[in-house]
Amino acid sequence: MNSHFPLPTDTAMADADTPRDLCLANAQLVLPDRVLTGSVTIEAGTITAITEGDHVPTGAVDCRQDLVIPGLIELHTDNVERHIEPRPSVDWPHLPALIAHDAELASTGITTVFDAMRVGSIHSGKGRYIDYARQLADELLAARAAGVFKISHFLHLRAEICSETLLEELATFGADDRVGIVSLMDHTPGQRQFRDLDVLKTYVAKKRGMNDAEFAAHVDNLLGLQARFGQKHEAGAVAEAARLGAVLASHDDTTRAHVATSAQNGVGFAEFPTTVEAAEACCDHGIAVMMGAPNLIRGGSHSGNVAAEDLARADLLDIVSSDYVPSALLLSAVRLAEIWDDLPRAIATVTSNPARAARLTDRGTLAVGMRGDVLRVRRMLGNALLRGTWSQGQKIG
């Protein structure tokens, strides 16, 4: 597998009222290993200086001791799908949906996102999924090239093993598509996230409006697809990730056997392992563990799986994803800082750790030479108030 994927210069919407050179002063700078009172200077989109002290130079922004942290990096979000299909079977125009999605993420402090798109279709029944990723990716990349986005976008292809056309859809993507992540998604009933069929029934019945007979037919269809295509699709998706130079991720690992297979496939990080057993196995294999911010904030999994807080307290949590609530990402870092009594470690779960997992070497920390993606944050009553967001030194929120 390639050690990196192409990182072309990001094209973002410029704020005409904001100078490209920026100094945030009198701030609590959250560095990788400590919190420092000082200032950060950004010139031509890049951090050029970090200075200790509370002096506010002429023209600088006085942060009044607010935190300054790197921009948040989101590896897995369902948010773009929520915007293009705001209700089941409601297809919203893609360009305004993408612009709204981009603006929403920017408003929550996310400055880099890997937009998750399903590849692998099912063409019959109420559980059908129709191929949309290639068209949506084309529209997203065109919008990015036109400079309409506030933040940096990459693609995350969710390779649905239990489907009919996974490999054909993956084959339509190439080196120019900014595919940074390919995740192996196996939603076969009776295992992983859906070990309990009642949980699956509640999920799909609400989303797809299935009655009992339709749900039973859906389960039978998925089991049949797994039997016919499961091994072929998994091996093919692993090969396609290598061809694309993308990081490979697992999804919903539950047992040590699942993690052993993930390690054999070359998985770089595990999305939402469902048990302590799986998270411990990931640690043993050097696979980073990612959990959902909503799980952490709510105090548990909505699917009955392991609680993110339990993994955090067991030192088995490396990365946090907003999953289906973008605003939860920053809040989760504040929550982890309370659990660990270690602010730099907590901030790393939403900045430097996801950057490392996605092989992004130009962002995720406050350091000279890194991208000028930064946030000004005030902690209030156990919450996080976002006071400003800058992407490459340009104010976007």
C-alpha positions as CSV (number, residue, x, y, z in Angstrom):
1,M,0.0,0.0,0.0
2,N,1.3,3.5,-0.8
3,S,2.6,5.4,2.2
4,H,0.6,8.5,1.4
5,F,-2.0,9.8,-1.1
6,P,-1.8,13.0,-3.1
7,L,-2.6,16.2,-1.2
8,P,-3.2,19.0,-3.7
9,T,-3.4,22.5,-2.5
10,D,-6.9,23.0,-1.0
11,T,-9.2,25.5,-2.7
12,A,-11.4,27.3,-0.2
13,M,-13.8,30.2,-0.2
14,A,-11.9,33.3,0.8
15,D,-13.3,35.8,3.3
16,A,-12.7,39.2,1.8
17,D,-12.8,40.9,5.2
18,T,-10.1,38.7,6.7
19,P,-6.4,39.3,5.9
20,R,-4.4,36.2,5.0
21,D,-1.8,37.0,7.7
22,L,-3.1,36.4,11.2
23,C,-1.8,36.6,14.8
24,L,-3.8,35.1,17.7
25,A,-2.3,36.4,20.9
26,N,-2.7,36.2,24.6
27,A,-4.1,32.7,24.2
28,Q,-3.8,29.4,25.9
29,L,-2.1,27.4,23.1
30,V,-2.7,23.7,23.3
31,L,0.5,22.1,22.1
32,P,1.1,18.4,21.7
33,D,2.6,18.1,25.2
34,R,1.6,21.2,27.2
35,V,-0.6,24.3,27.3
36,L,1.4,27.5,26.7
37,T,0.4,31.1,27.2
38,G,1.4,32.7,23.9
39,S,0.6,33.6,20.4
40,V,0.5,31.9,17.0
41,T,1.2,33.6,13.7
42,I,-0.1,32.4,10.4
43,E,1.3,33.8,7.1
44,A,0.2,32.7,3.6
45,G,-1.9,29.9,5.2
46,T,1.0,28.4,7.2
47,I,2.0,28.7,10.9
48,T,5.2,30.7,10.9
49,A,5.7,31.4,14.6
50,I,4.7,30.3,18.1
51,T,5.7,32.8,20.8
52,E,5.5,32.5,24.5
53,G,3.9,35.3,26.6
54,D,0.7,37.3,26.9
55,H,1.9,40.3,24.8
56,V,-0.7,41.4,22.1
57,P,1.1,42.9,19.1
58,T,-0.5,45.7,17.1
59,G,-3.0,44.2,14.7
60,A,-3.2,40.8,16.5
61,V,-6.4,39.3,17.8
62,D,-6.5,39.4,21.6
63,C,-7.8,36.0,22.6
64,R,-8.2,37.0,26.3
65,Q,-6.8,33.7,27.5
66,D,-9.2,31.6,25.4
67,L,-7.8,28.2,24.1
68,V,-6.3,28.1,20.7
69,I,-6.2,24.6,19.2
70,P,-5.7,23.0,15.8
71,G,-8.8,22.7,13.5
72,L,-10.7,19.5,14.1
73,I,-10.2,16.6,11.7
74,E,-13.3,14.4,11.0
75,L,-12.6,10.9,9.6
76,H,-16.2,9.5,9.5
77,T,-19.4,11.5,9.3
78,D,-22.8,10.6,8.0
79,N,-23.6,14.3,7.7
80,V,-23.3,14.6,3.9
81,E,-25.8,11.7,3.5
82,R,-28.1,13.4,5.9
83,H,-28.0,16.5,3.7
84,I,-28.5,14.8,0.3
85,E,-31.4,12.6,1.7
86,P,-33.0,14.6,4.5
87,R,-35.9,12.1,4.7
88,P,-36.0,8.5,3.4
89,S,-36.4,8.5,-0.4
90,V,-36.2,12.3,-0.5
91,D,-33.3,13.2,-2.9
92,W,-32.2,16.8,-2.2
93,P,-30.2,18.7,-4.9
94,H,-26.6,17.8,-4.3
95,L,-24.8,21.1,-4.7
96,P,-26.8,23.1,-2.2
97,A,-26.7,20.0,0.1
98,L,-22.9,19.9,-0.1
99,I,-22.6,23.6,0.5
100,A,-24.9,23.4,3.5
101,H,-22.9,20.4,4.8
102,D,-19.6,22.2,4.4
103,A,-20.9,25.3,6.2
104,E,-22.3,23.2,9.1
105,L,-19.0,21.5,9.7
106,A,-17.1,24.8,9.5
107,S,-19.5,26.2,12.2
108,T,-18.6,23.4,14.6
109,G,-14.8,23.8,14.2
110,I,-14.2,21.0,11.7
111,T,-11.6,22.2,9.2
112,T,-10.8,18.9,7.5
113,V,-13.4,16.2,6.7
114,F,-13.4,12.8,5.0
115,D,-16.9,12.7,3.6
116,A,-18.3,9.2,4.0
117,M,-20.1,7.8,0.9
118,R,-21.5,4.2,0.6
119,V,-20.3,2.1,-2.3
120,G,-22.0,-1.2,-2.9
121,S,-25.7,-1.3,-3.9
122,I,-28.7,-3.4,-3.4
123,H,-31.3,-3.1,-6.1
124,S,-34.4,-4.7,-4.7
125,G,-36.8,-4.6,-1.8
126,K,-37.3,-1.8,0.8
127,G,-33.7,-2.3,1.9
128,R,-32.3,-1.2,-1.4
129,Y,-29.4,1.2,-1.8
130,I,-28.8,2.7,-5.2
131,D,-25.3,3.7,-6.4
132,Y,-24.8,7.4,-5.8
133,A,-21.2,7.8,-4.7
134,R,-19.5,8.4,-8.0
135,Q,-22.0,11.2,-9.0
136,L,-21.8,12.8,-5.6
137,A,-18.0,12.6,-5.6
138,D,-17.9,14.3,-9.0
139,E,-20.1,17.1,-7.8
140,L,-18.1,17.5,-4.6
141,L,-14.8,17.7,-6.4
142,A,-16.1,20.1,-8.9
143,A,-17.5,22.4,-6.1
144,R,-14.1,22.2,-4.3
145,A,-12.3,23.1,-7.5
146,A,-14.6,26.1,-7.9
147,G,-13.7,27.3,-4.5
148,V,-17.1,27.2,-2.9
149,F,-16.1,25.3,0.2
150,K,-14.9,26.7,3.5
151,I,-13.0,23.6,4.7
152,S,-10.8,20.8,3.3
153,H,-12.6,17.8,1.9
154,F,-11.4,14.2,1.2
155,L,-13.4,11.1,0.3
156,H,-14.1,8.2,2.6
157,L,-15.6,5.2,0.7
158,R,-17.7,3.0,2.9
159,A,-17.3,-0.4,1.2
160,E,-20.4,-2.4,1.9
161,I,-19.4,-6.0,1.8
162,C,-23.0,-7.2,2.0
163,S,-24.1,-5.8,-1.4
164,E,-24.4,-6.6,-5.1
165,T,-22.1,-4.2,-6.9
166,L,-19.3,-3.2,-4.5
167,L,-16.3,-3.9,-6.7
168,E,-17.9,-2.4,-9.8
169,E,-18.5,0.8,-7.9
170,L,-15.0,1.0,-6.4
171,A,-13.5,0.5,-9.8
172,T,-14.9,3.9,-10.9
173,F,-12.6,5.8,-8.5
174,G,-9.0,6.7,-9.3
175,A,-5.9,8.5,-8.1
176,D,-7.4,12.0,-8.7
177,D,-10.4,11.5,-6.5
178,R,-8.9,12.3,-3.1
179,V,-10.0,9.0,-1.7
180,G,-8.3,9.0,1.7
181,I,-10.1,6.2,3.5
182,V,-11.8,2.9,2.4
183,S,-13.6,1.3,5.3
184,L,-14.8,-2.4,5.3
185,M,-18.5,-2.3,6.3
186,D,-20.2,-5.6,6.9
187,H,-23.7,-5.2,8.1
188,T,-24.7,-8.9,7.8
189,P,-27.5,-9.5,10.3
190,G,-26.6,-11.5,13.4
191,Q,-23.0,-10.2,13.8
192,R,-21.0,-7.0,14.6
193,Q,-23.2,-4.0,15.2
194,F,-26.3,-6.0,14.5
195,R,-25.7,-9.1,16.6
196,D,-29.2,-8.4,18.1
197,L,-31.7,-8.6,15.2
198,D,-34.2,-6.5,17.2
199,V,-31.7,-3.7,17.1
200,L,-31.4,-4.0,13.3
201,K,-35.2,-4.2,13.0
202,T,-35.7,-1.0,15.0
203,Y,-33.1,0.7,12.9
204,V,-34.3,-0.3,9.4
205,A,-38.0,-0.3,10.2
206,K,-37.7,3.3,11.3
207,K,-35.5,4.3,8.4
208,R,-37.1,2.3,5.6
209,G,-40.6,1.7,6.9
210,M,-40.6,-2.1,6.7
211,N,-43.3,-4.4,8.1
212,D,-42.4,-7.8,9.6
213,A,-42.5,-9.7,6.4
214,E,-40.5,-7.1,4.5
215,F,-37.9,-7.1,7.3
216,A,-37.6,-10.9,7.2
217,A,-37.1,-10.7,3.5
218,H,-34.5,-8.0,3.9
219,V,-32.6,-10.2,6.4
220,D,-32.7,-13.2,4.1
221,N,-31.5,-11.1,1.2
222,L,-28.5,-9.8,3.2
223,L,-27.6,-13.3,4.4
224,G,-27.7,-14.5,0.8
225,L,-25.5,-11.6,-0.4
226,Q,-22.9,-12.4,2.3
227,A,-22.8,-16.0,1.3
228,R,-22.4,-15.2,-2.4
229,F,-20.1,-12.2,-2.3
230,G,-18.7,-11.7,1.2
231,Q,-15.1,-13.1,0.8
232,K,-14.8,-11.8,-2.7
233,H,-15.9,-8.3,-1.7
234,E,-13.7,-8.1,1.3
235,A,-10.6,-9.2,-0.6
236,G,-11.5,-6.9,-3.5
237,A,-12.0,-3.9,-1.3
238,V,-8.7,-4.4,0.4
239,A,-7.0,-4.5,-3.0
240,E,-8.9,-1.4,-4.2
241,A,-7.8,0.6,-1.1
242,A,-4.2,-0.3,-2.0
243,R,-4.8,0.8,-5.6
244,L,-6.2,4.1,-4.5
245,G,-3.4,4.7,-1.9
246,A,-6.1,5.0,0.8
247,V,-6.0,4.1,4.5
248,L,-8.0,0.9,5.2
249,A,-10.3,1.0,8.2
250,S,-12.4,-1.7,9.8
251,H,-15.9,-1.2,11.1
252,D,-17.7,-2.6,14.1
253,D,-15.1,-5.2,15.0
254,T,-16.5,-7.3,17.8
255,T,-14.2,-10.3,18.5
256,R,-10.5,-10.9,18.6
257,A,-10.9,-12.9,15.4
258,H,-12.4,-9.9,13.7
259,V,-9.4,-7.8,14.7
260,A,-6.9,-10.5,13.7
261,T,-8.5,-10.4,10.2
262,S,-8.3,-6.6,10.2
263,A,-4.7,-6.7,11.1
264,Q,-4.0,-9.2,8.3
265,N,-5.8,-6.9,5.8
266,G,-3.6,-4.0,6.8
267,V,-6.2,-1.9,8.6
268,G,-4.9,1.3,10.0
269,F,-7.7,2.2,12.4
270,A,-10.8,0.6,13.7
271,E,-14.1,2.5,13.5
272,F,-16.4,1.9,16.5
273,P,-15.3,-1.5,17.9
274,T,-18.4,-2.9,19.7
275,T,-16.7,-4.6,22.7
276,V,-13.8,-4.1,25.1
277,E,-12.4,-7.4,23.8
278,A,-12.1,-5.9,20.3
279,A,-10.6,-2.7,21.5
280,E,-8.0,-4.5,23.5
281,A,-7.2,-6.6,20.5
282,C,-6.8,-3.5,18.4
283,C,-4.3,-2.2,21.0
284,D,-2.4,-5.4,20.8
285,H,-2.1,-5.2,17.0
286,G,-1.2,-1.5,17.0
287,I,-4.6,-0.5,15.4
288,A,-5.9,2.9,16.5
289,V,-9.4,2.8,18.0
290,M,-12.0,5.4,17.0
291,M,-15.3,5.9,18.8
292,G,-18.3,8.1,18.3
293,A,-18.6,11.5,20.0
294,P,-22.4,11.0,20.5
295,N,-21.7,7.7,22.3
296,L,-19.3,9.6,24.6
297,I,-21.6,12.6,25.2
298,R,-24.7,10.5,25.8
299,G,-22.9,8.1,28.1
300,G,-23.4,5.0,26.0
301,S,-24.1,3.5,22.6
302,H,-27.5,3.8,21.1
303,S,-27.1,0.2,19.7
304,G,-26.2,-1.3,23.0
305,N,-22.5,-1.7,22.2
306,V,-19.5,-0.7,24.5
307,A,-19.5,2.8,25.9
308,A,-16.8,5.1,24.6
309,E,-16.2,6.4,28.1
310,D,-15.4,2.9,29.3
311,L,-12.8,2.6,26.6
312,A,-11.4,6.0,27.4
313,R,-11.0,5.1,31.1
314,A,-9.3,1.9,30.1
315,D,-6.8,3.8,27.9
316,L,-8.3,2.2,24.8
317,L,-9.5,5.3,22.9
318,D,-7.3,7.1,20.3
319,I,-9.7,9.0,18.0
320,V,-13.1,10.5,18.2
321,S,-15.5,11.0,15.3
322,S,-18.6,13.2,15.3
323,D,-20.4,10.3,13.4
324,Y,-23.9,11.8,13.1
325,V,-23.7,15.0,15.2
326,P,-21.0,17.4,13.9
327,S,-21.2,19.7,16.9
328,A,-20.4,16.8,19.3
329,L,-16.7,16.6,18.1
330,L,-15.4,19.6,20.0
331,L,-17.6,18.9,23.0
332,S,-16.2,15.3,23.2
333,A,-12.7,16.7,23.5
334,V,-13.8,18.8,26.5
335,R,-15.4,15.7,28.0
336,L,-12.2,13.6,27.6
337,A,-10.1,16.4,29.1
338,E,-12.3,16.0,32.3
339,I,-12.0,12.2,32.2
340,W,-8.2,12.2,31.7
341,D,-7.3,15.5,33.4
342,D,-5.1,16.0,30.3
343,L,-6.2,18.7,27.8
344,P,-3.5,18.1,25.2
345,R,-4.2,14.3,25.1
346,A,-7.9,15.0,24.7
347,I,-7.4,17.6,21.9
348,A,-5.2,15.1,20.2
349,T,-8.1,12.7,19.7
350,V,-9.8,15.2,17.4
351,T,-6.7,16.7,15.8
352,S,-3.3,15.0,15.6
353,N,-4.4,11.4,16.1
354,P,-6.9,11.5,13.2
355,A,-4.4,13.3,11.1
356,R,-1.8,10.6,11.8
357,A,-4.4,7.8,11.1
358,A,-5.3,9.4,7.8
359,R,-1.6,10.0,6.9
360,L,-2.0,13.8,6.8
361,T,1.3,15.3,7.7
362,D,0.6,19.0,7.2
363,R,-2.1,19.6,9.9
364,G,-3.4,18.5,13.3
365,T,-0.9,20.3,15.6
366,L,0.1,23.8,16.4
367,A,3.7,23.8,15.1
368,V,5.7,26.0,12.7
369,G,5.3,24.8,9.2
370,M,1.8,23.3,9.7
371,R,-1.4,24.5,8.0
372,G,-3.0,27.5,9.6
373,D,-6.2,25.6,10.6
374,V,-6.9,26.9,14.1
375,L,-9.8,27.4,16.5
376,R,-10.4,29.8,19.3
377,V,-12.4,28.1,22.1
378,R,-13.7,29.2,25.4
379,R,-14.5,26.6,28.1
380,M,-17.7,27.4,29.9
381,L,-19.6,25.3,32.5
382,G,-18.2,22.0,31.1
383,N,-19.0,23.1,27.5
384,A,-17.0,24.5,24.7
385,L,-17.9,27.8,23.1
386,L,-16.3,28.2,19.7
387,R,-15.2,31.8,19.3
388,G,-13.5,31.6,15.9
389,T,-12.5,29.2,13.1
390,W,-9.7,29.8,10.6
391,S,-8.8,27.6,7.6
392,Q,-5.3,28.4,6.3
393,G,-5.5,31.7,8.1
394,Q,-8.8,32.7,6.6
395,K,-11.6,33.2,9.0
396,I,-14.6,30.9,8.2
397,G,-16.6,31.1,11.3
